Amino acid sequence: MKYVIIIPAYNEEQYLGKALDSIVAQEVLPQQLIVVNDGSKDATPEIVRKYAEQYPWIKLVNNEKKEERSAGAKVVRAFYLGYEAIDVEYQFLSKLDADIELPAHYYRRLSEMFQANPRLGLAGGMITTLKNGEWVYEHFSDRDYLPGAFKTYRQDCFEAIGGLRRSMGWDTVDELIARMHGWEIQVDSSLKVKHHRTLGAETGSLKIRVKVGTAMYRMRYGFFITFISALKAGYLNKPYGMTGLAVLWGWLLCWLRREDYIVSKEEGRFIRNFRKERMMKKVAGG
């Protein structure tokens, strides 16, 4: 399995060492690991340089541009700085966050999964977080969904979906559009990926829920699907009720401003139909 890893990193000195240690310990090493220092003000670039001195396949790319930080869009811009710096041959592309830790057999197992299924476009493990001294599933979406913290794409699939959209919601759009093009997604629950920072911890629960509503608008979910999703969010997440209202508020703000979509009308139809089918299956107990 010839693969390349790209890690966008901003002020990640606390966790980056764990992530890099877990990569250099892989049973199947990458052709190249590119860490994009996205304007960090801590020791992030120094940590990468230290590893690069020991491992020639590790490369540091510095983004010196002063850009406003925004969930989704900026991390994808940083990802593409790394993507443009790839100078080796590969068949698989992996995007990782700097606060994750992989088991040593992670990419060996992904190699087996991709080899067994030529239509497998995206694959990964199961996200876990530390609670009461135990690493447990970090529930935030369907179990067959791969979080943006770690995604590995078959190169043909990545090109078929047009790469990553520079917007909040990119890590949902990629999977939906991949399905639209006939690619399959696989999550191996036996591959437990340690996520050292809880999802949404930096931005706060209500703020991130507003952004979720924004993403739903941009993905052409429509009001009905967004409303159902908001009800679910308000029922399952604290502060109860307010999280659902935050999702709706994010969608309504975009609708009032007539903001641009990140998917075409055709892609939007597929996304809505896919979400409706999923909802109906859940209602039916499937």
Secondary structure, DSSP 4 states (H G I P E B T S, - for coil): --EEEEEEESS-TTTHHHHHHHHHT-SS--SEEEEEE-S-SSSHHHHHHHHHHH-TTEEEEE--------TTHHHHHHHHHHHHT--S--SEEEEE-TTEE--TTHHHHHHHHHHH-TTEEEEEEEEEEEETTEEEE--SS-TTPPPTTEEEEEHHHHHHTTS--SSTTHHHHHHHHHHHTT-EEEEEEEEEEEESS-TTTTT-HHHHHHHHHHHHHHTT-HHHHHHHHHHHHHHHSSSTTHHHHHHHHHHHHHHHHTPPPSS-HHHHHHHHHHHHHHHHHHHTT-
